[in-house]
């Protein structure tokens, strides 16, 4: 795992942008969450991590991205929201 969650988030966003498919985007997101769980990161911290990833992905413009990158960004946003929804109820317990 990266030295801190900001570095980890930057690496995840970079991998999302460079992914060759939407399935890769999901795998990278899943691996990030699995890594945080293996390090016993609190659910609230994971939700905040996902929020920051989503915020960064939302800052990209379709006019400045290649079609595959834009597709990856959209999938990252959709899948990130799904993951957040799955983690948020568990974090509230």
Rosetta blueprint (number, residue, H / E / L):
1 X L
2 X L
3 X L
4 X L
5 X H
6 X H
7 X H
8 X H
9 X H
10 X H
11 X H
12 X H
13 X H
14 X H
15 X H
16 X H
17 X H
18 X H
19 X L
20 X L
21 X L
22 X H
23 X H
24 X H
25 X H
26 X H
27 X H
28 X H
29 X H
30 X H
31 X H
32 X H
33 X H
34 X H
35 X H
36 X H
37 X H
38 X H
39 X L
40 X L
41 X L
42 X L
43 X H
44 X H
45 X H
46 X H
47 X H
48 X H
49 X H
50 X H
51 X H
52 X H
53 X H
54 X H
55 X H
56 X H
57 X H
58 X H
59 X L
60 X L
61 X L
62 X H
63 X H
64 X H
65 X L
66 X L
67 X H
68 X H
69 X H
70 X H
71 X H
72 X H
73 X H
74 X H
75 X H
76 X H
77 X H
78 X H
79 X H
80 X H
81 X H
82 X H
83 X H
84 X H
85 X H
86 X H
87 X H
88 X H
89 X H
90 X H
91 X H
92 X H
93 X L
